[in-house]
Amino acid sequence: MHGEAINQPQQKTRGQRGADRRGWRQGSKLHKLFRAIATRKHGLNIKSLARESGMTEQSVHQAIKKLRADGYKIVCDRKGLRRPKYKLAS
């Protein structure tokens, strides 16, 4: 009624929810893209990621956007005039 506290469920952030990240099908393009980013210490540019995953360059941009929305921290290293390098933050 009026004046009572509203009991709304608290929205937890991704880190508090535990291991609930979406799994991908083995061998899918998104899985290949994540594996390419996760297994390298150095960054990869969009052309390399597209070649490794079998996607187009625009699809790689959208997939990176999706991975970021899923809670993965992907950083972009831009230095000078070279192409930006994407890598998974530690």
C-alpha positions as CSV (number, residue, x, y, z in Angstrom):
1,M,0.0,0.0,0.0
2,H,1.0,3.6,0.3
3,G,4.2,4.3,2.2
4,E,5.4,0.7,2.2
5,A,8.8,-0.1,0.8
6,I,8.8,-1.5,-2.7
7,N,10.5,-4.9,-2.8
8,Q,12.3,-5.0,-6.1
9,P,14.9,-7.6,-6.8
10,Q,18.4,-6.1,-6.8
11,Q,20.1,-6.3,-10.2
12,K,23.5,-7.9,-9.7
13,T,26.4,-7.0,-12.0
14,R,28.1,-9.7,-14.1
15,G,30.9,-10.2,-11.7
16,Q,28.5,-10.9,-8.8
17,R,26.5,-13.4,-10.7
18,G,29.3,-15.9,-11.0
19,A,30.1,-18.0,-14.1
20,D,27.1,-17.2,-16.2
21,R,28.8,-16.1,-19.3
22,R,27.3,-17.4,-22.5
23,G,29.0,-20.4,-23.9
24,W,29.5,-20.7,-27.7
25,R,29.2,-23.6,-29.9
26,Q,32.6,-25.2,-30.5
27,G,34.0,-24.0,-33.8
28,S,31.5,-21.1,-34.2
29,K,32.8,-17.9,-35.6
30,L,32.3,-16.1,-32.3
31,H,34.2,-18.9,-30.5
32,K,37.1,-18.6,-33.0
33,L,37.2,-14.9,-32.6
34,F,37.3,-15.1,-28.8
35,R,39.9,-17.8,-28.9
36,A,42.1,-15.7,-31.2
37,I,41.8,-12.7,-28.8
38,A,42.2,-14.7,-25.6
39,T,45.2,-16.8,-26.6
40,R,47.5,-14.0,-27.7
41,K,49.5,-11.7,-25.4
42,H,49.8,-9.0,-28.1
43,G,46.9,-7.3,-29.8
44,L,45.4,-8.2,-33.2
45,N,44.0,-5.8,-35.7
46,I,40.6,-6.2,-37.3
47,K,41.9,-7.7,-40.5
48,S,43.8,-10.4,-38.6
49,L,40.7,-11.1,-36.4
50,A,38.5,-11.4,-39.5
51,R,41.0,-13.8,-41.2
52,E,41.2,-16.0,-38.1
53,S,37.5,-16.2,-37.4
54,G,36.2,-16.3,-40.9
55,M,34.1,-13.1,-40.5
56,T,34.0,-9.9,-42.4
57,E,35.6,-6.8,-40.8
58,Q,32.2,-5.3,-39.9
59,S,31.0,-8.6,-38.3
60,V,34.2,-8.6,-36.2
61,H,33.2,-5.1,-34.9
62,Q,29.7,-6.3,-34.0
63,A,31.1,-9.4,-32.4
64,I,33.5,-7.4,-30.2
65,K,30.5,-5.2,-29.3
66,K,28.6,-8.4,-28.3
67,L,31.6,-9.7,-26.2
68,R,31.9,-6.4,-24.4
69,A,28.1,-6.5,-23.7
70,D,28.6,-10.1,-22.3
71,G,31.1,-8.7,-19.8
72,Y,34.5,-9.3,-21.4
73,K,36.9,-6.4,-21.2
74,I,38.4,-6.0,-24.7
75,V,40.8,-3.1,-25.0
76,C,41.8,-1.2,-28.1
77,D,45.4,0.0,-28.4
78,R,45.7,3.0,-30.7
79,K,49.2,4.4,-31.3
80,G,50.1,6.8,-34.0
81,L,48.9,6.0,-37.5
82,R,48.9,2.2,-37.3
83,R,45.8,0.2,-37.2
84,P,44.2,-0.3,-33.8
85,K,45.0,-3.6,-32.0
86,Y,42.4,-5.4,-29.9
87,K,43.2,-7.6,-27.0
88,L,41.6,-9.1,-23.9
89,A,42.4,-7.2,-20.8
90,S,44.0,-9.1,-17.9
